[in-house]
Amino acid sequence: MNRHDRMLPLGFRILWLGQLISNLGTQISLYALGLWLFRQHEQLVTFASIAVVVQLAKIAVMPLLGRYLARWSRRRVMLIANAVSSTATISLAFHLMRSSSSLALVLVCVALAAAAEATLLLCFSTLIPQLVSPSQLGRASGLFASCDGAIVMAAPFLGALLAASAGLVGVLVIDGLSSLVAAVCTLAVALPQCSSQRIGLKQDGGVRSAVAQLWSATHLRPLLMINTVVAGVLAAVEVAFPAWVVSAFGVGRLGRAMALAGVAFLLGSQLWSRYWALREACTWVELLRRALLVQGFILAAAALLAFQARVGVLVLIWFAGVSAYAMAVPLVLASLQGLWQFHVPPQQQTSLFAGRYTLEWLARLVALLGVGLLADHVFSPALARPGWPDWLLAVIGPGPGRSAALVLGLLGWAMIVPVLVEWKALGLSRNAI
């Protein structure tokens, strides 16, 4: 592959940059709003309500997009979505400048911004094969997928930093301006005309029809299953890992672990871009299998008492495990995105990706709601009961953070089992849907 083939088209890079800025602004403002609500009401449920409303809004808008997006102008839809996101956040900022806003108004604005974000995600992901050549799908998919993970990692830090320096109103204004930047980038790119022909799809089909088709396709069912499991596990880890580290080791170790994970994430992104993105899709399957098994076993090990040491060699192994897990995240996300782009023809991506993303967000919603309940109302009361055998306590221990660590261990096996079950099916060759 020559240098010209390696370089992604300017139109893709401009559009990607605009979406990166917009998504980063949205995630920062959502995190800042969650902090603000927590300080206002002093209830953790209000902080979690932001994440729940975001997932529900994304899920709610998918049936409409899956049914009609292929018939609409992508440029117009993306500009409208950016306008809705910018208007919602800036209007909320101006309202907060005059008076204290109610929780209901905040959640409505958050829902509008989240629906706009979901629209932009579906539009951009289904435009990728029309903006780049087939030989560039690996690089484009990796860039698209890894940035989502980078934003998730950077948003909490930037949201807290900007909220402390610029205030909530300032953060919301910055978010609104980021959507305008994305709109300018959209206007600067000559987007291809998307065909309304939808091969193999019923014209009245929606998200349910798309999920059914994905499930019935033998070469897509394992990909759909793995994709959904990964989405739920990543969301649960975002909650359970900080809770475990803070409870068991203190805030200091969490800061060091997150900094190290950020560096490892960047290294994983570079590894994909320089090595795996240039290979055939069959090698992406092998990479996905290996990376998921590594992540699964690392999470499973978190439940073991041996990895609760505060000093010694086990601490170095602990940080090495955090780094390995984080490095695998962009490899997993890029492999999944590349395989979706490879297996699903462009004419079908609008509807089928709507089904894919709906299941992703449902998995994230279940994970966000369930991880706290599992740790606080299942594992924690169970560990508090007397009578546990000594050999079991020697394995898992009764110390602080045990419930969160057990959740992580369960998540590890939730990742390992589907990979082993679908090991052969995931590597099937490309077939028509």
Stockholm file with secondary structure:
# STOCKHOLM 1.0

chainA/1-433         MNRHDRMLPLGFRILWLGQLISNLGTQISLYALGLWLFRQHEQLVTFASIAVVVQLAKIAVMPLLGRYLARWSRRRVMLIANAVSSTATISLAFHLMRSSSSLALVLVCVALAAAAEATLLLCFSTLIPQLVSPSQLGRASGLFASCDGAIVMAAPFLGALLAASAGLVGVLVIDGLSSLVAAVCTLAVALPQCSSQRIGLKQDGGVRSAVAQLWSATHLRPLLMINTVVAGVLAAVEVAFPAWVVSAFGVGRLGRAMALAGVAFLLGSQLWSRYWALREACTWVELLRRALLVQGFILAAAALLAFQARVGVLVLIWFAGVSAYAMAVPLVLASLQGLWQFHVPPQQQTSLFAGRYTLEWLARLVALLGVGLLADHVFSPALARPGWPDWLLAVIGPGPGRSAALVLGLLGWAMIVPVLVEWKALGLSRNAI
#=GR chainA/1-433 SS CCHHHHSCCHHHHHHHHHHHHHHHHHHHHHHHHHHHHHHHHCCHHHHHHHHHHHHHHHHHHHHHHHHHGGGSCHHHHHHHHHHHHHHHHHHHHHHHHHSCCCHHHHHHHHHHHHHHHHHHHHHHHHHHHHHSCGGGHHHHHHHHHHHHHHHHHHHHHHHHHHHHHHHHHHHHHHHHHHHHHHHHHHHHSCCCCCCCCCTTCCTTCCHHHHHHHHHHSTTTHHHHHHHHHHHHHHHHHHHHHHHHHHHHHCHHHHHHHHHHHHHHHHHHHHHHHHTGGGSCHHHHHHHHHHHHHHHHHHHHHTTSGGGGCSSSHHHHHHHHHHHHHHHHHHHHHHHHHHHHHHHSCHHHHHHHHHHHHHHHHHHHHHHHHHHHHHIIIIIHHHHHSSCCCHHHHHHHCSSTTHHHHHHHHHHHHHHHHHHHHTTTGGGCCCCCC
#=GC SS_cons         CCHHHHSCCHHHHHHHHHHHHHHHHHHHHHHHHHHHHHHHHCCHHHHHHHHHHHHHHHHHHHHHHHHHGGGSCHHHHHHHHHHHHHHHHHHHHHHHHHSCCCHHHHHHHHHHHHHHHHHHHHHHHHHHHHHSCGGGHHHHHHHHHHHHHHHHHHHHHHHHHHHHHHHHHHHHHHHHHHHHHHHHHHHHSCCCCCCCCCTTCCTTCCHHHHHHHHHHSTTTHHHHHHHHHHHHHHHHHHHHHHHHHHHHHCHHHHHHHHHHHHHHHHHHHHHHHHTGGGSCHHHHHHHHHHHHHHHHHHHHHTTSGGGGCSSSHHHHHHHHHHHHHHHHHHHHHHHHHHHHHHHSCHHHHHHHHHHHHHHHHHHHHHHHHHHHHHIIIIIHHHHHSSCCCHHHHHHHCSSTTHHHHHHHHHHHHHHHHHHHHTTTGGGCCCCCC
//
